[in-house]
Amino acid sequence: MFRDIGQLVLLAWQTFLALPQVWRQRRKVFEQLFEMGNASLFVACIVSLFIGGVITLQTGPTLVERGLASAVGGLVGLSICRELGPVMMAILIAGRIGSAIAAEIGSMAVYQEIDALRTMNISIVRYLVLPRVVAISIALPALVVFAIMVGWLGGAIAANYNTQIAISYQSFFTNLRQVVEVGDVVKGIIKAFVFAVVIGIVTCHQGLKTIGGPRGIGRSVTKAVVNSIVLILILDYFVTRILMEFKS
Amino acid sequence: MSDPTPRDPSVNVTIRGLRKSFGGEPVLKGIDLDIRRGEIFVIMGPSGSGKSVLLKHIIGLETPDAGEILIEGESIQSPGVMDKYRMAMVFQSGALLNSLTVGENVGLYLTEHRLKPRAEIARIVADKLELVGLKGREDMYPSELSGGMKKRAAIARSLVIEPQLILYDEPTSELDPLMAVTIGEEILSLNRRIHVTSIVVSHDRELAFGIADRIALINEGTIILVGTPDELRASAEPIVQKFLTADHKLKPKQP
């Protein structure tokens, strides 16, 4: 395990050092971005809409019962932008994009394509890891911005149509605007960025160390996704704790 | 990338006491070899004898447990050697990048190292593909090629590097006899044309005796014999003779 952590940190550092060369790899970054956006935007919107809705359903009736109807918009708005938006999107992307990255790089490792790159003295970090990590670091925060807005909308719809809550769109969003500040959304985006780097590095690393045939690729994909999600949930606590030091 | 010396761009390879184990199982048990500049050196041996592992050590894809591989006296593991000498390997499967077209694969080295302008790379790629009989296939993807075509595209990719050392891993496996001869001719003509040191790993006896300047016979991780094809034929070693004379004699002789 410690060896894996060491390798992950090393890969992250090498990727960071390769950042000045990202412009050279811009075509690959755009390709990856297009694939990630294409694969995830619609699903992200659907998931966020329903997460917003369910959070409102879970909290709305209790708050309304206690005469705190005016707090529903703020509570839903905050929980989505600070926590649920970034974490749920990161988990979704780890499954959707992380698995694809691990499978693609894993199959390149198994079918000697990575060996071929090495014999041509082409940097694996620059050619394979950098474009994917950069693309996912742009894509996930962007998706989280969408997810937050759609999540709020989902919350507002549920608050409006559920008879136990029955809060109008206007009062939902008025309360949301009073409570949620731009800084809260920025914190969500920062979290998303950290999670994106984790997903990119973990899945690339797992792909690169794939051995065996198709079964090895399957094992790598599973490990890449599970490890990414576990790391995201652990890091979530620490990133939240650090961000608490910065007042919105 | 430094320019090779104009007189003789090829390199020599020295292997000393090379040992490698996987999971406690020794695969290479102390290999010593001297491969001369510009020769075609064939490493022959039965399946599982350690040929491909040896080849991977020579190009630095594997790290030895003990011993060293020297390119012109410099360890392959030392930093900068891969930048200093141009080396290429033709993998058994071709190992073309499936996400790139044939043209992009062949020109990858030049593109990634930014050695030529785009138009010139396209011209070089077209030339090399024509050389291996794949003219006009630039826009096809590796998945659309047959096994032999993939191998030839991989050779074209190696040619673009203008290597000083080229390694071939089972270049004729999975090929029909005609294509195997074509690939053998290609290895030979490339060696004669650019005088590149060529190391070929194969268990194809006809290929080995057809193209080799010298042959090494490896068995169970140990070099049994190194010599010219004639010296190998004349060897009285039972294991050498057994390997050289093994034949399909499955059907009983007709009376």
Interface residues (C-beta under 8 A of the other chain):
Chain A: R24 E104 M108 Y111 Q112 E113 D115 A116 L117 R118 T119 M120 N121 I122 Y127
Chain B: K56 I59 G60 L61 M82 D83 M87 A88 M89 F91 S93 A95 L96 L97 N98 S99 L108 Y109 E112 H113 R114 I161
